[in-house]
Amino acid sequence: MSGLAAQAEELDVSEDEKESFAQMGRAPKVVFSSTLSEPLDWQNTALVSTDAAEAVRAMKAEATRPLVLSGSLSLGHALMKAELVDRFRVVLFPVITGRTGLERIWEQFEDFSLELLAARTFEGGLQLLEYAPTHLERPPGTAWDRTAADGS
């Protein structure tokens, strides 16, 4: 994302989109990584290489504005598991990839119920769905036990 933001002025996108990239560059950001080291190339970016859930818990306690996660399923999974996600946004693209789909991205997540908070439809049929997640011990409406089902 830092590379995309750095090239925003040269991209063939609308002026609004260019300004959106510029705002992202000016905003304070945090990168969670155990492989990167400071200084980072992207302006206004801090590095956290310690436990992500503990770091986010501390950030939430001090935050004056909402925190937003973008671009990391594994971090999203860890934060949801730690019950640190208040809102979960999904963009639904009106495409079914079927056999050509690359991966099942939610396969490693635990079960969560999602209470719909807001929905917005964009031109072209894209939908932004915003939910409040709640961790589930088992799928709703069943007494199903994964350990009994797989013999563990």
C-alpha positions, 0 to 999 in steps of 0.5 A: 500500500505504501508503494501505491500511495507513493505513486498516486499522483502518476496513477490514472485515477480520479482526483478524489482517489488521488486525494484519498491516497494522499490522506492515507499517507498523512494519516498515522499508521501502524505496521505489525511485522516480525521481519521489518525494521525501522525506519520504514519508508512510509511517512507517519508509520510506526512498527510494532513487532511485539504481540499484536493483540496486546498492542491493539488493546493498548491502542484502543485504550488510548485512541480518540478515533476509531482504529481501522485494519486493512490488508491482513487476514491473519492479523484480523483473525488474531484480533477477532479471536482476542475479541478486539474487533468492534466492527467487521466490514466486508465488501461483496463483489458480485462475482462467483469465481467457483473453480478459478477461486484461489483460496478459501480466505475464512477457513482458518477463522473461528465461528462468529455471528455477525449482526448487520449494522449498515449496508451500502450498495455502490455503482456496479453492484458492489456492497459494503456490509458492516457487522458487529462480530460475536464469537461462537463456541459452535455453529448456531442452532446446533449441538455440533462438536468439532472434536467429536466430529473429527475424532480428536 
